[in-house]
């Protein structure tokens, strides 16, 4: 049931979003050199790696300077990238990941291997389900980039403060991973985005 729901919603959203997506794509390629999409390897269900898709919001090869984005004034972010990140529209290509079966619309946000390697055995339980585009942690840490930008050591802040808090919120979802629960989280995400 969840898979059918994910497919139906993802295809519908992508069809509605297509004209906006074309405009965004043009702005990305005319605003800075590089491709439209950014691919990053993330850890999915059962620890299997996959390529997560986003609209490119940074200059090419920026991830070589660090995995974390430190604030909305990170000099690696492009002009259109600021807007896409603030509105979370850079995440829309992940509906393609959902269609491919690598993600669900709602579920724990997928991490890079570097941070998954730091999970305890109990925390690794979140790898038993597909990762998602949004979840309780996404809502709670909607302005994560700002928090990291204000930190003297963003990586340490992420590892010791943000990541454990996110994993605790993921436990809340794991207790009831249902379509009804998904709809509630999706609605809250929509309200957060437009606010």
N, C-alpha and C positions, 0 to 999 in steps of 0.2 A: 504493500500500500504506500509506504513512504517513498519507494523508488518511483512509482507511477506519479505520485504527487510532485516529486522533485522534477521529473521530466516535463510534466504538463506546465508547471509554473515557470521553469527555466526557458522553455521554448516560447511561451507567451511573452515573458519579459524581454527576451532577446528580439522578438519580432517588433514589439512596441518601441524598444530602445534603438532599433536599427538606424533610423534617420539621425538621431542624436549621436550614435556611435560613429557614423560616417563623418559628421562635423568634427567630433573630437579627434578622429584619426587624422584629418586634414590639418587641424591645429597642431597636433603633435609633430608631424613630419615637417611642417613649415616653420615650427618654432625652434627646432634644434635638430642637429643631424642624428641619425639613428632610426631604428624601426618604430612601429606603432606599439608593439607589445613588448612586455618584459616577462621573461620566463625565469623562474627560480625553482630549484629543486627543494621540495618539502617532503616531510615524512607523513604518509597516509595511513590508512587502515592496516593493521597488523605489521606496522613498521616498514611498509613498502613505499619506496620513493616514487614521486611523480613530479611532473613539471606544472607548477601553478602559474596561471596566466593573469597578468594585469595590464592595464594601459601603462605605457612607459611614462613615468613622471620625473625621471632623473636623466642626467647626461650619461652617455654610454660609458660602461665600465666603472660606474660609481660604486658598485657593490664591492669592488676590490679595496675600497677605503674603509669598509666596515659594513656589517649586515644591518645595523640599526640606523634608523633615520632620527637624527637628533634635533627635533623641533621643526616647525614649519619654515624656519629661515635657514635651513641646511643649504649651503651654497650649491650642492649637487642637484637640487630640485630645479626643474625648468619653470618658466612662467606659467604655462598651462598646467604644469604639474601641481603647483600650489592650489589651484582651483579644484583639480581632480581629487587631490588628497583631502582637502577640507570638506568636500561634499561626498567623499567616499565613492565617487563615480569611477575611480581607477580600478575598483574591485569588480565591475560588471563583467569583464571577460571570464571571470570564474564560473559563470553560468555554463560556459563551454566545458569546464572541468566537471560540472555536475552532469551534463549530458553524456560525457565520456565515462561516467561512473566512478570517477576518482574522488568526487566530493559529494556532499549533500548541501542543500541550501542552509540548513541549520545543523550545527555540530561544532565540536571544539576546533578552534582555528589551528590549521596545520603549522608546525614549527619547522625550522631548518634542523638538520642533523646535529649541529653543534649544541643546540639547546636540549634536544631530545636525549642526547647522551648524558645529560645532567639529571634526568628524571629518576626518582626512586622507583622501586618495583610497584608500589601502590599507584604512583602517578602514571605509570605506563598503561594503566587500565584504559585511559582515554584513547589509546590506539586500537581498542577493540571495536570501535565504531568509525564510520567515515568522518573525516574532518568536514567542516562547513564554512560557508561564506560569512555567517553571522552566528553569534551565540551570546550568552549572558556576559562573557568576558569582553566581547566587542562593544557591548552597550556600556559596561562599567568603565572601560578604558577607551572610550571614544576619542579622547584627546591624549592618547599615549605619547604621540610625538612631542607634544608640548611638555609633558612631564619629563621625558628623557632630555629634552632641550634645556631644561632648567637644572638638570643634574650635573654635578662635577664629574661623575664617572657613570655615563649612561649604561654601559655594559653591566656594571655591578648593580646598578639600580634595577635593571631589567631582571637579572638572574636572582637577586635576593629579595626583591619587593614585588615587582609586577608579575613575573612568571608564577611564583607560588600562589598569588592571589587569583590569577587566571585559572590555575589548575583546580583550586577549591571551587570556583564558580562552575567549572566543567563537571564537577561531581554532582552539582545540582541538576544539570541536564541529564546526566547518566541515569539518574533515579527515575526519569520518565521521558524517554526519547520517542515521543508519539507525534503524530501529525497535528493533533490539537495543540500540543505544546509548541510545535514548530510554528504554527500560525500565530500564536501569541508573541513569540520572539520576533517573527518577521514584522508584525504590526508595530511592535515597539521600536524596531530598527528603522522602519519607514518614518515614524514620528520623530525619531532622533535625527535622521537625515534632513528632514524638512525644517526642523527647528534650528 
